[in-house]
Every structure is written in structure tokens, then in C-alpha cells.
């Protein structure tokens, strides 16, 4: 991963190089993925077709887009995760567990479900296991479908689009369906499976871990201790338990996004705008134009309807992290250039993802998954699919 990151140095050299590198790494397993079961690099290579259509449509009918029930509608049903009765862990029982998972994000819950389904005793340690997942997740549909999670998508676009620069000759279409994850449905499905398989939940924070005599003891912030064969660190970039030999000094992907209602917009409804590197909007803003040439940012758009959008201005990677204030300013200038007038905003997102970094100390008994395990894609920042699909903890425990 570090070698992949090092090519970016302190800033991104240009829009074309940035995108081509993103496609290169998107379709080629990086150093970590080469050693992980379940990574389907050949299938990714053939599915991510990068070309320009013979007759691109200007603004196709919404019928081309697969709409699912909205998260708000799902939350009103009795089967959402908020209504689930989780099995509480009895810390006084001193029971020996097979696996303790520190962290209840998508990675942690997915691993807990998978390992418990194999018949092992699993406990998830998280201070708020029924809290909503706030991040906006976008995924390639075939990857989610391979895990049986395609029913956890809110909306699907049959294709994605990239603008490498201004001009029609710089348009590229990726003929691969792309979807927005319905976070409520995903969490509900995973937690329901956890409940069915007997996973217990300890509502506190993981503090430290000790290893002795072939087992591990997790000490929590409330003073309780859990004894298990393995401890899995799913605390994200907080990296609470896994140890590292070197200082963690990554670059950062930064993004500012918002879900908005608008009067109208120019985007194709059947196409997810994956990356728009055009900088025409900066022509009347010389300082912004100069800054964008040094460190370019791109626009990411999910068009839900002719009046509803999720827009996000993103710095692919930089060190130090790109300022959110400047991302907001660039997004505002873009929207003015595109004639987009916001009527209301229902979601606002500030996203900061460490990119690259150092590998964990080897060997060590505590395992890492997700952000802790270095599974952030070194060029695109993608994580959700790899975190849920790569790890085969049930196999590891059996061996």
C-alpha cells in the first residue's frame, strides 16, 4: 500500500494522472489484497469497462434508475435495527469467548455475523451498537450482490461517468452498475443475523488487550474484562489495539458533501457521476483556479431525481489534509457554474480518510480489519466492500 501511495507525494500532479491511477488500482489488487481470499481481481478487470458510449443521452428517463424504498421509510418500520433486542454480554460470567470484536461499524458487525454463523461464540464491544451509521456509502452493485447484500441498496445507476477534463473527448463511461447503500437496511440485516447466531454485545469502549497462554484478554473502559481466543480490532482509524512499528503519517482524502433539493440540475438520471475533474467553473476565480491546478479536486454526484442530488467535492489525497472550508467554497462555485440552486439540505457530510500509512507489527496476536487493517484502497479511498468481503475469520479460527 505504501508504494501505491508514495507516487502521489505531497499533492496530486494533474487530473488525468489522478484518474488513471485510480482506475489502475481499482482493477488491480494492491499488496494487501494479493494475500486475501475472495478478492476477484479478474472479474473486476472485465467488469469495469472504461469507454465512451456511441450516443450518450442528455437526460434520460428516471425509469432507467432502480429506486428502492428510502431510508426514512425503512426507519418507520418495526423491523429496523433500532427495535432489535440485542443479546447483552454478561461480563460477570467470565465465559471464554472464541472472538471479541472491538468496534461495531460495518466491518465489525459483518465479521461478527460471519464468524458466529460458523458456530463460534462472539462478542462485539461498542458503546452504542444501535447508533446510525452516518457515512454515505457507494458501491459497485456486482460486489454487493456477490455477498447477498444487493437488497441493501437504496438506488442503482446502470452506469457511471468520468470527466477527465473539459470537452467531449475527455468523457468516459464505466458500464458497471453503481449503487448507494441503504445504511438502515444494511445494519438491520447484519444485526438480525448476529442476533440469530447468538452474538452478544458489550456496550462500552475497548481500552487495551493482553495476550498470554494462547488466549487474549480485552480490558474495557468500564473496567470489565473479556477473555477470548482472538481479539479483532475494528476501531477504524483510531487503531485502539493493533500495534505498529512506525509513526502513522498518512495522506488524507477529504470530502465535503450534501444531500439537497434543487429546482433543476444538468446531470443524467441514469448515470452516477463518479469523478468530474473539469475546472471551467474556476475561470472567474483566479486564486481558486491557481490553487486547483496545484491541488485539484473533483465532483462526485448521485442524482436521485430531477430535483434531488447528493453532491460531494473531494480531494483524492493530500498531506496535510485538504481544508473543508476550501472544499465547500469550490463546491459552491461549481454549483453556481452549473446553474444549481439549492432549495433545502437534508444531509451534510464531512469525510476525512487516512490514505496509505504503515503496516502493523508482525507477528502480533491482535488482528485488524477495515480501516485498522489497512484496507482503505490506496488510490480511491474505497473500503466498504473489501472490509466485508476479504476477511474469512471463520476459516482463520478453524485453523
C-alpha positions as CSV (number, residue, x, y, z in Angstrom):
1,X,0.0,0.0,0.0
2,X,2.8,2.4,0.8
3,X,4.3,2.1,-2.6
4,X,1.0,2.9,-4.2
5,X,0.6,5.9,-2.0
6,X,4.1,7.2,-2.5
7,X,3.5,8.1,-6.1
8,X,1.3,10.9,-5.0
9,X,3.9,12.6,-2.8
10,X,2.6,15.8,-1.2
11,X,-0.1,16.6,-3.9
12,X,-1.8,15.2,-7.0
13,X,0.1,16.2,-10.2
14,X,-2.9,16.5,-12.5
15,X,-6.5,15.4,-13.1
16,X,-5.7,12.9,-15.8
17,X,-2.9,11.2,-13.9
18,X,-5.0,11.0,-10.8
19,X,-7.9,9.3,-12.5
20,X,-5.8,6.9,-14.5
21,X,-4.1,5.8,-11.3
22,X,-7.4,5.3,-9.6
23,X,-8.6,3.0,-12.4
24,X,-5.3,1.2,-12.3
25,X,-5.6,0.4,-8.7
26,X,-9.3,-0.2,-8.9
27,X,-8.7,-3.0,-11.3
28,X,-5.5,-4.5,-9.8
29,X,-5.1,-6.0,-6.4
30,X,-2.7,-4.0,-4.2
31,X,-0.2,-5.6,-1.9
32,X,-2.7,-6.4,0.9
33,X,-5.4,-7.8,-1.4
34,X,-3.0,-10.2,-3.0
35,X,-2.9,-12.2,0.2
36,X,-6.6,-12.1,1.0
37,X,-9.2,-14.7,0.0
38,X,-12.2,-13.7,-2.0
39,X,-10.7,-10.9,-4.0
40,X,-12.0,-11.3,-7.5
41,X,-9.4,-9.2,-9.5
42,X,-10.1,-10.9,-12.8
43,X,-13.8,-10.2,-12.5
44,X,-13.2,-6.6,-11.6
45,X,-10.9,-6.1,-14.6
46,X,-13.5,-7.3,-17.1
47,X,-16.5,-5.5,-15.4
48,X,-15.0,-2.0,-15.1
49,X,-15.3,-1.2,-18.9
50,X,-13.9,2.3,-19.5
51,X,-15.0,3.8,-22.8
52,X,-17.3,6.4,-24.3
53,X,-20.8,5.5,-25.5
54,X,-21.7,5.9,-29.1
55,X,-24.7,8.0,-28.4
56,X,-24.8,9.4,-24.8
57,X,-28.2,10.7,-23.8
58,X,-28.6,14.1,-22.4
59,X,-31.2,13.5,-19.6
60,X,-32.8,10.0,-19.8
61,X,-36.0,9.0,-18.1
62,X,-35.9,8.1,-14.4
63,X,-37.2,4.7,-15.4
64,X,-33.6,3.7,-16.1
65,X,-32.7,4.0,-12.5
66,X,-33.7,1.3,-10.0
67,X,-35.2,3.1,-7.0
68,X,-35.5,1.3,-3.7
69,X,-37.5,2.3,-0.6
70,X,-36.0,5.3,1.1
71,X,-34.0,5.0,4.4
72,X,-36.6,7.3,6.1
73,X,-39.4,4.9,5.1
74,X,-37.4,1.9,6.3
75,X,-36.8,3.5,9.7
76,X,-40.5,3.8,10.2
77,X,-41.0,0.0,10.1
78,X,-40.9,-2.3,13.1
79,X,-38.1,-4.4,11.7
80,X,-35.4,-1.8,11.7
81,X,-32.3,-2.3,13.8
82,X,-33.4,0.2,16.5
83,X,-36.2,-2.2,17.5
84,X,-33.9,-5.2,17.8
85,X,-33.2,-6.7,21.2
86,X,-29.5,-7.4,21.2
87,X,-28.1,-10.1,23.5
88,X,-26.2,-8.3,26.3
89,X,-22.8,-9.7,27.4
90,X,-22.6,-10.8,31.0
91,X,-19.2,-9.5,32.0
92,X,-19.5,-11.2,35.4
93,X,-19.8,-14.7,33.9
94,X,-16.1,-14.9,33.0
95,X,-17.1,-17.1,30.0
96,X,-14.3,-17.9,27.4
97,X,-15.2,-16.5,24.0
98,X,-13.9,-17.5,20.6
99,X,-13.8,-14.0,19.3
100,X,-14.1,-10.4,20.7
101,X,-14.7,-7.7,18.1
102,X,-13.8,-4.2,19.2
103,X,-15.9,-1.8,17.2
104,X,-19.5,-2.0,15.8
105,X,-19.1,-0.4,12.4
106,X,-19.8,-2.2,9.1
107,X,-16.6,-4.1,9.3
108,X,-17.0,-5.3,12.9
109,X,-20.7,-6.3,12.5
110,X,-20.1,-8.1,9.3
111,X,-17.2,-10.2,10.7
112,X,-19.2,-10.9,13.9
113,X,-22.1,-12.2,11.8
114,X,-19.9,-14.3,9.6
115,X,-17.9,-15.9,12.5
116,X,-21.0,-16.6,14.7
117,X,-22.7,-18.2,11.7
118,X,-19.9,-20.8,11.8
119,X,-20.8,-21.7,15.4
120,X,-18.4,-19.7,17.4
121,X,-19.0,-17.6,20.5
122,X,-18.6,-13.9,19.5
123,X,-19.0,-10.7,21.5
124,X,-19.0,-7.1,20.0
125,X,-17.7,-4.3,22.1
126,X,-19.1,-1.0,21.2
127,X,-20.5,1.9,23.3
128,X,-23.5,2.4,21.0
129,X,-24.3,-0.7,18.9
130,X,-27.7,0.7,17.8
131,X,-26.4,4.1,16.6
132,X,-26.9,5.1,13.0
133,X,-24.0,4.8,10.6
134,X,-23.6,8.4,9.3
135,X,-21.4,7.9,6.2
136,X,-22.6,7.9,2.6
137,X,-21.6,4.6,1.1
138,X,-21.4,4.0,-2.7
139,X,-20.6,0.5,-4.1
140,X,-20.3,-1.4,-7.3
141,X,-23.5,-3.5,-7.4
142,X,-21.9,-6.8,-8.5
143,X,-19.6,-6.8,-5.5
144,X,-22.5,-6.2,-3.0
145,X,-24.6,-8.8,-4.9
146,X,-21.8,-11.4,-4.5
147,X,-22.2,-11.1,-0.7
148,X,-26.0,-11.3,-0.9
149,X,-26.5,-7.7,0.1
150,X,-28.0,-6.3,-3.1
151,X,-31.3,-5.9,-1.3
152,X,-29.5,-3.3,0.9
153,X,-29.2,-0.7,-1.9
154,X,-31.4,2.4,-1.9
155,X,-30.8,3.2,-5.6
156,X,-28.9,1.8,-8.5
157,X,-27.5,3.6,-11.6
158,X,-26.8,1.3,-14.6
159,X,-23.5,3.2,-15.4
160,X,-21.0,5.7,-14.0
161,X,-19.3,8.6,-15.8
162,X,-16.0,10.4,-15.5
163,X,-14.8,13.7,-16.9
164,X,-11.0,13.7,-17.1
165,X,-11.1,17.3,-18.3
166,X,-13.3,19.7,-20.3
167,X,-14.5,18.6,-23.7
168,X,-16.5,15.6,-25.0
169,X,-13.2,13.8,-25.9
170,X,-12.5,13.6,-22.2
171,X,-15.7,11.9,-21.2
172,X,-15.5,8.3,-20.1
173,X,-18.4,5.9,-19.2
174,X,-17.9,2.9,-16.9
175,X,-20.6,0.3,-17.8
176,X,-20.9,-1.2,-14.4
177,X,-24.0,-0.6,-12.2
178,X,-23.3,1.5,-9.1
179,X,-25.5,1.8,-6.0
180,X,-26.0,3.8,-2.9
181,X,-26.1,1.7,0.2
182,X,-29.2,1.9,2.4
183,X,-27.4,2.2,5.7
184,X,-30.5,1.3,7.7
185,X,-31.3,-1.8,5.7
186,X,-27.6,-3.0,5.8
187,X,-27.3,-2.5,9.5
188,X,-30.6,-4.1,10.2
189,X,-29.8,-7.2,8.1
190,X,-26.4,-7.7,9.7
191,X,-27.6,-7.2,13.2
192,X,-30.6,-9.5,12.7
193,X,-28.1,-12.2,11.6
194,X,-26.0,-11.5,14.7
195,X,-29.0,-11.9,17.0
196,X,-30.0,-15.2,15.2
197,X,-26.5,-16.6,15.7
198,X,-26.2,-15.6,19.4
199,X,-23.7,-12.7,19.2
200,X,-23.5,-10.8,22.4
201,X,-22.9,-7.0,22.8
202,X,-21.0,-5.2,25.5
203,X,-21.9,-1.5,25.5
204,X,-18.6,0.1,26.4
205,X,-15.3,1.0,24.8
206,X,-12.2,-1.2,24.2
207,X,-9.2,0.1,26.1
208,X,-6.3,-2.4,25.9
209,X,-5.5,-6.0,25.2
210,X,-3.0,-8.5,26.7
211,X,-2.0,-11.9,25.4
212,X,-0.9,-14.9,27.4
213,X,-1.0,-18.7,27.2
214,X,-2.6,-18.8,23.8
215,X,-5.5,-16.5,24.6
216,X,-6.3,-12.8,24.8
217,X,-7.9,-10.6,27.5
218,X,-9.6,-7.3,26.4
219,X,-9.9,-4.7,29.1
220,X,-12.7,-2.2,28.6
221,X,-13.1,1.5,29.6
222,X,-15.6,0.4,32.3
223,X,-13.0,-1.9,33.9
224,X,-14.6,-5.1,32.7
225,X,-12.5,-7.8,31.0
226,X,-13.4,-10.3,28.3
227,X,-11.4,-13.5,27.7
228,X,-11.2,-15.0,24.2
229,X,-9.2,-17.0,21.7
230,X,-8.8,-13.9,19.4
231,X,-9.4,-10.2,19.5
232,X,-10.2,-8.3,16.4
233,X,-9.6,-4.6,16.2
234,X,-12.4,-2.9,14.2
235,X,-12.0,0.6,15.7
236,X,-11.2,2.2,12.3
237,X,-8.5,4.7,12.1
238,X,-8.5,5.1,15.9
239,X,-6.4,1.8,15.8
240,X,-7.0,1.2,19.5
241,X,-5.5,-2.3,19.8
242,X,-3.2,-3.2,16.9
243,X,0.4,-2.1,17.3
244,X,2.6,-0.5,14.7
245,X,6.4,-0.2,14.5
246,X,6.4,3.2,12.8
247,X,4.7,6.5,13.2
248,X,1.3,6.8,11.4
249,X,1.8,9.7,9.0
250,X,-0.7,9.2,6.1
251,X,-2.0,11.4,3.4
252,X,-5.7,12.1,3.6
253,X,-8.7,12.0,1.3
254,X,-11.0,14.8,2.3
255,X,-14.6,15.4,1.0
256,X,-17.4,17.7,1.8
257,X,-20.9,16.6,0.6
258,X,-24.6,17.4,1.0
259,X,-27.9,15.9,0.1
260,X,-30.0,18.7,-1.4
261,X,-33.3,19.5,-3.0
262,X,-32.9,21.7,-6.1
263,X,-35.0,23.4,-8.7
264,X,-33.2,21.6,-11.5
265,X,-29.8,20.2,-12.5
266,X,-27.9,19.1,-15.7
267,X,-27.0,15.5,-14.7
268,X,-28.1,12.3,-16.4
269,X,-30.5,10.5,-14.1
270,X,-29.3,7.0,-15.2
271,X,-25.7,7.8,-14.6
272,X,-23.7,8.2,-11.4
273,X,-21.1,10.9,-11.8
274,X,-18.0,9.2,-10.4
275,X,-15.4,11.9,-10.9
276,X,-15.6,15.3,-12.6
277,X,-12.2,16.9,-12.9
278,X,-13.3,19.8,-15.1
279,X,-12.2,23.2,-13.8
280,X,-14.2,25.5,-16.1
281,X,-16.0,26.9,-13.0
282,X,-12.8,28.4,-11.7
283,X,-12.2,30.7,-14.7
284,X,-13.7,33.8,-13.0
285,X,-11.8,32.9,-9.8
286,X,-8.1,33.3,-10.5
287,X,-6.9,32.4,-7.0
288,X,-9.1,29.3,-6.9
289,X,-8.0,28.3,-10.4
290,X,-4.4,28.5,-9.4
291,X,-5.0,26.5,-6.3
292,X,-6.9,23.9,-8.2
293,X,-4.1,23.5,-10.7
294,X,-1.7,22.8,-7.8
295,X,-4.1,20.5,-5.9
296,X,-7.2,19.5,-8.0
297,X,-10.4,18.4,-6.5
298,X,-13.3,16.6,-8.3
299,X,-17.1,16.5,-8.1
300,X,-19.0,13.3,-7.2
301,X,-22.7,13.3,-7.8
302,X,-25.5,10.9,-7.1
303,X,-28.7,12.0,-8.9
304,X,-31.8,10.7,-7.2
305,X,-34.3,12.6,-9.3
306,X,-34.7,15.7,-11.3
307,X,-34.8,17.7,-8.1
308,X,-32.7,15.6,-5.6
309,X,-28.9,15.2,-5.5
310,X,-26.1,14.1,-3.4
311,X,-23.0,16.3,-4.3
312,X,-19.5,16.0,-2.9
313,X,-16.3,17.9,-3.6
314,X,-13.3,15.6,-3.0
315,X,-9.6,15.9,-2.6
316,X,-8.3,12.4,-3.6
317,X,-5.3,12.6,-1.4
318,X,-3.0,15.2,0.1
319,X,-0.7,15.8,3.0
320,X,-1.7,17.7,5.1
321,X,-5.4,17.2,4.7
322,X,-7.3,19.5,2.5
323,X,-9.3,22.1,4.4
324,X,-13.1,21.6,4.5
325,X,-13.7,25.3,4.2
326,X,-12.0,25.4,0.8
327,X,-13.9,22.2,-0.4
328,X,-17.2,23.9,0.5
329,X,-16.1,27.1,-1.4
330,X,-15.1,25.0,-4.5
331,X,-18.4,23.1,-4.4
332,X,-20.4,26.3,-4.2
333,X,-18.6,27.8,-7.2
334,X,-19.2,24.6,-9.1
335,X,-22.9,24.6,-8.4
336,X,-23.2,28.3,-9.4
337,X,-21.4,27.4,-12.7
338,X,-23.8,24.5,-13.3
339,X,-26.9,26.6,-12.5
340,X,-27.8,24.6,-9.5
341,X,-29.8,26.4,-6.8
342,X,-30.3,24.7,-3.5
343,X,-33.8,24.8,-2.0
344,X,-33.0,22.8,1.1
345,X,-30.3,20.5,2.5
346,X,-31.2,17.3,4.4
347,X,-27.7,15.8,5.0
348,X,-24.3,17.3,5.3
349,X,-21.1,15.2,5.3
350,X,-17.5,15.9,6.4
351,X,-15.3,13.0,5.4
352,X,-11.6,12.5,6.2
353,X,-10.0,9.2,5.3
354,X,-6.3,8.4,6.0
355,X,-4.7,7.0,2.9
356,X,-1.6,4.9,3.0
357,X,0.4,4.7,6.2
358,X,2.4,1.9,7.7
359,X,1.8,-1.8,8.1
360,X,1.1,-3.4,11.5
361,X,3.8,-5.0,13.6
362,X,4.3,-8.6,12.5
363,X,3.8,-11.0,14.1
364,X,1.1,-10.0,16.7
365,X,-1.9,-11.8,18.0
366,X,-4.4,-8.9,17.6
367,X,-5.9,-8.8,14.1
368,X,-7.1,-5.7,12.3
369,X,-9.9,-5.3,9.8
370,X,-11.3,-2.4,7.9
371,X,-9.5,1.0,8.4
372,X,-7.4,-0.5,11.2
373,X,-6.2,-3.3,9.0
374,X,-5.1,-1.0,6.2
375,X,-7.9,-2.0,3.9
376,X,-8.6,1.5,2.6
377,X,-7.9,1.5,-1.2
378,X,-4.7,3.3,-1.7
379,X,-6.0,5.3,-4.7
380,X,-9.7,5.7,-4.4
381,X,-10.3,5.5,-0.6
382,X,-12.9,2.8,-1.1
383,X,-13.3,0.5,1.9
384,X,-16.8,-0.9,2.5
385,X,-16.7,-3.9,0.1
386,X,-13.2,-5.0,0.9
387,X,-13.8,-4.8,4.6
388,X,-16.8,-7.0,4.4
389,X,-15.7,-9.5,1.8
390,X,-12.0,-10.1,2.3
391,X,-11.9,-11.4,5.8
392,X,-12.6,-15.1,6.4
393,X,-12.4,-15.2,10.2
394,X,-14.3,-18.4,10.4
395,X,-11.6,-20.1,8.4
396,X,-8.9,-18.5,10.5
397,X,-10.4,-19.7,13.7
398,X,-10.9,-23.2,12.4
399,X,-7.2,-23.4,11.5
